[in-house]
Amino acid sequence: MKVRFEKLNRLRELGINPYPYEYPQTHKSREIKENFEKLEKQIVSVAGRMMTVRLMGKAAFCDIQDEQGRIQIYVRKNEIGEQDFEIFKMLDIGDLVGFKGEVFKTRTGEISVFAREFKLLAKSLRPLPIVKEKEEDGKRIVYDQFADKEMRYRQRYVDLIVNPEVKEVFVKRTQIIRAIRAFLDERGFLEVETPILQPIYGGATARPFVTHHNALDRKLYLRIANELYLKRLIVGGFERVYEFAKDFRNEGMDRFHNPEFTLLELYVAYKDYKWMMDFVEQLFAHVAQTVLGTTKIRFSGHEIDLSPPWQRLTMYEAIEKFTGVNISDMDEKQLREVAEKLKVEVTPEMGSGKIIDEIFGEHVEPKLIQPTFIYDYPIEMSPLAKKHREKSGLVERFEPIIAGKEVANAFSELNDPIDQKERFLEQLKLRERGDEEAQMMDEDYIRALEYGMPPTAGLGIGIDRLVMLITDQPSIRDVILFPQMRPENK
């Protein structure tokens, strides 16, 4: 860095602005390579970050990297002049540079630009961790590789520069969201926006982030879900709505959880959870086909087929299949005994629903690799879902499990205001027992339901988990550009 600062000062002494305002870029690397026949001997202006340089007396080759890839630049002293060639030799790997010149092909067949002039666009003061290779005792040794996960997540800007494959993950993330949006728009859905700052948090079982509004002198919460506001819109007369929402949950971090994440929620009037199962199959298959060109994906060493139909099991069927225990008629005391036998850790504040969820998460979920709908959940686990039309004690809810993890959650939505209020009261009792994730009472939402909400099917999809699945990434931090990190030790 000391040497680079000295070069920066020397450039300024020569009257060169190391941070100019603009550059007339006309072409990008891939564009030139794909259209070489049309562009050969044409003058182009390219710009990018210098990634390699090879000085050879009165000439040099360098590679610059733009958002599409790399292209080689040929620089010759006789062409750009002695003074500019001396300035070129002061450039470092990592500097952003613009070159204007003629498109040609070298004797080795590499498409390149023969520089007629160049301009420094931004002086890099920190050396890039460029991967280097050498042969030693007949073995290829790689060093200075920017591979440390902690550093890559913390310095994503460097990660994107030196690990080009990372950029492709985020390109695909955008393509996935675009494919979902097109799928929904074509089916008559309206994209909406709902509040992030909420006076009462709800729509999920999670602890919130708390903030304070000075002008109103009141506590507010960052939303943990957008469900209750979207259903208010169904009450208001919109029949198909969706939102890509940034949600926030004040919980631990692991490879499937980041405190800030992206959730797609959508609601359809006059439909139920059975209709929604078919819809989810179609949506996931459409996304994979659009982004990858196939419904067969690879994730964590498994080949997974997203094409319909998917396997369907009730929650009780799935638990019995993988544990051999039928828990369908058990009370809380019996469930605790089963959990103990199965070596599932439970705590005193957990009700029956939480205990069942822990058993399922420990013994069933990790074993479901191919897409599987788990449906018909205990009523205690789902305070916003409609009671099952045939089975007492259950609700009409499903979760699609893929590669051992749930990627979505869906209900026949509860639209009975009296039942909903009773469910909220049950949640308050769980809070009194110490369950900090139990839901709050939302009187305004009850009031909205009292005006009448049509039968409705609702769905929430964890976009980050879906991107992990489609791009075969092992951690949620690999699909979030700037994941939450612990404080940096300096």
N, C-alpha and C positions, 0 to 999 in steps of 0.2 A: 504494500500500500504506500509505503514511503516513496518508492521509485515512481509509482503512478502519480502521486501528488507532485513530484518534481517535474514529471513530463507535462502535467496539467499547467503548472506555472510557466514552463518553457513555451508551451503553445500560446499562452496568453501574451507572453513577451513578444512573440512573433506576430501578434495581431490577429490570432485565430480565436474565434468564439467557440469554445468546446461544447456549448449547449445552444445551438441555433434554434430558430423558431419553427421551421418547416423544411420539407424536402419533396420535390415533385416526383414521387415514385410512380412509374408507369406500368410496371409488370412485377409479378411475383415468381418465385422459383419454379413451382410446379407448372404454372402457366407457360413459362418459357420452354420448359422441357417437353411439355405435351404439344406445343405448337411450333416446334423448332423449324419445320419446313417453311412455315410462313414467316417466321421471325429471323431466319438466318440472314446475316449481314445487315439487319436492321439495328438502329440505335434504340436502346432501352435505358431506363433508369431504375435501378434496383436498390433496395435498402434492407439492412438487417444487422444482426450481431455477428461480429467476427469470431469464428469458432476454431479456425486453424490458420496458420500462416507459415509459408515456406520461402525464405529468402534465398535467392540464387544470384548473387552478384548484382547485376544491373536489372534484374527482373525478379518477380515474386508471384507465387500463387497463394490465394487465400480462399477460404470458404466462408460465406455469410449465411446466416440462418434467419429466415422470416417465418411467418405463421404457417406457411405451406411446406417448408422443408429447407434444404440447403442448395446453394448453387456456387460453382467455382468462379472466381474472378482472377483474370490474368492482368498483372500490372507490370509495365515496362518503363524504365527510366526515360528512355528516348521519347516515349509517347506523352507522359504526363509532365516531364521537365524535372531537372535536377532538384530544385527546391522542394517541389511537391513530393518527389520520391523520398527525400530525406524526412519529410513530415510523415509519409506513409510508414517509414521504418520505425517511427516513434509510437505507432499504434500498438495496442495490446489486445490479446484475446479477451473478448467480452465487450470491446468498444462497439458502439453502434455507428455504422458507416453507410453512406450512400455512394453508389458508383454509377456513372453514365458511360455507356460504351456499346460496342458492337457484339451481337450474338454470333458465336462461332463454335466449331467443334475442334478439340485438340487432336493431336496425332494419335492419342490413345482412345479417341472416340468420346471424350467427356464433353457434354454441352456446357459452355462457359460464356462469360462476358469479358471481352477485351476492353479494359478500362481506358477511356480517354480523359476522364477527370474523376475526382472523388471528393467527398466532403465528410468531415467528422460530424456526427449528429449527436453523440453523447459519450463523454469520456467515462469509462468504467473505472472506479477507484478501488473496487474489491476484486481480487482474482476469482475466477470461476473454478469450481472443483471439477476440472475437466478430467475425464477418464483417460488414463495412460496405460499402455501395455508394453511389455518387454519379454524377451525370451531369456530364460535362465535354466541351464541344464536340460535343454530340450522341452521345457514347460512354458506355457504362456501364463504370465503373471499380470493381473489387472490391479492397479492401485489408484488412489485418489478418486475412487468411485463414490458418487453422492448417493449412498444407499441407506444410510441410517434413517430409519422411519421417523424418529422424533424430529430430526433436523429437516427432513423432507416436508413433513406436515407444517412445521413452524415457519420454514422458509419456502413456501410453495412457489414463489416467484423464481427461485433458483432451480427447484425441482422441475418446473416447466421448461426451463432453458436447457438443462443438461440431460433430462430424461424425456425425450420426445414422445415415448409411448404413453406417458401420463396425460398428455394433451388429448390423445384419442379417447380416453375414458370420459373426459368432460365434453368433448364433441358429441359422443354418443349420449351422454346425459341430456344434452339439449335436444337431440333427435328423439329420445324417448318421450320427453315432455311434449314436444311438438306433435308426435304421433298420437299421444293420448288426447291432446287438445283437438286435433282434427277428427278423431274418432267420436268424441263427444259432440263437437259442433255439428257434425254431419247427422247426428241423431237428435237434434233439436234442443240441446242443452244450452243454457245461458251461463256464461262465466261471470261471477260476481266477486265483490270484495266485502269482507266483514271485519269488525274491529279486532285489533291486536291487543289494545289496552281494554280490559274488561273489569267492570265493578264486581262481578261474581264470576269466578272461573268454573267451567263445567264441560261436559261432553266427553270426559275420560276420567280414569282413576289415576291421578298423578299429583305430585306436589308442585305448586306454582312458584314462579319468581314474583316477588312482591316489589312494587314501587309506590311512589307517592306523588300525587298531583298537587302542586303548591296552590294554584289559583282556587281550586275547589276544596283544598285541604281535606283530601280523602285518599284512602288506600286504593290502589288499582293493581291488577294482576296482568302479567303477560299471558296470553291465552295458552291453554294446554290443548285446546281443540276448537274448531269453529262450528261444531255440530249444532249447537242450540240456536245460533244465529241463522244458519242455513235453513233450519226447520221453521223458524219464524217466517222466512220468505215463502216456504210452502204454504203456511197458513195464509200469507198475504196474496196468494194466487199464482205465483210462479210454479210451474209443474215440473220443470227439470232444471236444476241449478248445480253448479260445481265451483270449486275454488281450490287453486294451488296455494296452500297456506304455509307460512313460516310459523311453526308452533314451538313452544318452549316448555320443557319439563325439568324441574329442579331435582335431578336424579343422578345416579352414578353414570360413569362413562365406561363403555367397553366396546368391543368390536361391532356391536349392533346398536349402540346407543350413543347419541350426541345430544347435549342439552338443547341445542337449536337444530331443528330438522324440518324437512318439507313433507307436508301431508296433503294428499288430494282427497277431498271429501265431495261426494255428490249425492243428490237426493232426487227421487223420481216418484211423483204422485201416482196413486192408483195401482202400484205394484207391490210385490212382497219379496221375501228373501229367496224364494224358489226362482222367481224370475231373475233376481240379481245374480244367482249362481251361474246361470247360463250367460248372463251379460259379462261377468268377470272372465269366464273362459274365453269368450270372444275377444275381449279387450286385451288380455295378456298375449293371446296368439297373434293378434294384429300388431301389437308393439314389437314382438320378436321378429315377425315376418318383415315389417317395415324397416327396422333398424339393422337386422342381421341377414335378412333374406331367407330365413328358415325359422321354424318353430322349435327346432331342436337346439338346445344350448348346452354349453359345458360350464359347470360350476363346481369348484373344489374337487375336481377329479371325477365328477359324475356327469353322465349324459342325461339330460332332463328334457322330456318332450312336453311342451306347453300346449299342444293341440288338443281340442276337446275330443271326447268327454274326460273329465277328471274323476278320480276315485272319490267316493262320498261315504263318510262314516259319521255316526253320531258321536258325541264326546264320550258317552258311556260305553258304546261299542268299541271305540278306539282304546280306552283304558282297559277294558276287559281283554281285548285282543293282545295287548302287549304286557299286561300284568297278570292275567288270569283271574282278576277280582272283579265281581259285579258290584258296583257301588251305587246303583240306581236308587235303592230304597234306604240308604244309610243316613242316620242323623249325624250331627257334628261329632259326638263322642265316638261313634263307630269309625268315622272318617279319620279321626286322630289316631285310632288304633291301627288302621290300615296304613296310614302315612308312616307310623313308627316301624311297622313290619317291613315296609318298602324302603326304609331309611331315607325318608323325605323329611327335611327339617321344616317344622311349623312352629309358629309362635302363639302365645295366648290370645292376642287380639284378633287373630284370623277367624273369620266365620267359615261356614261350610264351603261357600263358593271359592274362597281363597285357597282353602286346603285342596279342593279338587283341582284348581288351577296349578298348584304346586306339584301335585302327583302327575298331572298331564305333562307339565313342562319338564319334569325329570325323567319320566319313563316312556313317554309317547312321542312328543314333538321331535326330538332329535332323530328318530327312526323313520320319519316320514320324508323321504327324499323326492319321489315323484309327486306332482301336484295332487293335493288331497284336500277336499272340503271337509272340515270338522264342523258339525252343526248340532243344533238343539242343546243349548247350554243351560246350566242351572240358573234359576231366576236371580239368586244372590250375586252372581257374577255380572249381571247385565241390567242395571237400573233404568236404561233408556230403551230397552227392547220390548216388543209386544209379547204378552204371554202366549205360550204355544196353544194353538187352536184345539189340540187333541190330548197333549200330555201334561198333566198337572205338575207344577214345580219347575217347568222348563220355559225357556223363551225361544223365539224364532230368531236365532242368530247363527252365523257361520264365520269361520276364519279359513282362508286358504293357506295351507302349509306347504312350502316348497323348500327343498334342501334343508329340512330340519328347523325351519323358522317361519313364523307367521308373517305374511306380507300384506295382509289386509284384514278388515273387520267389517261385518255387515249385519244389518238387522231388518226384520219387519219392524218399522219404527212404532214405538208406543205413542198412541195419539189419544188415549183416555186420560183426561186431566186429573180425575179422581185417583186412578191407579198410579199415575205419575207422581202425584203428591205423596201418596203412601210410600212409594219406592224411595223418594228423597228422604222421607222421615226415617226409613230403615237405614239409609246411608248415614244419617246424622247419629243414629245409635252406634254404628260401627266407628264413627269418629270419636264418640265418647269412650269407646273401648280402647282407643289408641291408634286406630287406623287412619294415618294422616293422608292417605290417598283416596279415602271415601269421598263421594261427591257432596257438593254444597246444595242447600235449598235455593232454588231460583224462582222466586215468586212471579217475576215478570214472564218467565217462560211458561209457568202454569197458566197465567192469565191469557197468554197467546193461545195455548191449547184449548182454553175454555171458549174461545171464539170458533173453534172447530178446525182440525187439521185432517185432510183426507188420508185414507190408507196410503202409506208411503214406504218405499224401500230406500235404505241408506247404505252408503259404502265409504270406507276410508282406506286409502292405500298409502303405505309408507314409501314415498318416492325414492328415498335414499336406499332402502333395502331392495327395491325393484331394480335400481341402477346397479347395485352390487351383483344381483343375480344375472342381469343381462350382459354385464361386462366382465363377469368372473373375477370380482375383487373380494379379498378376504375380510376387509374391514370397512366400516362406514366412513372412516377417515380417508379412505382411498377414493371416495366418490363425493366428498365435500371439499370444495376448494380451500377453505380456511376453517378447519375443525377447531373446536375449543381445546385448548392446551393448558396444562399446568403452568404456573409462573416459571419463566425462564431463569435459570441460575446463571448470573453473570459474575 
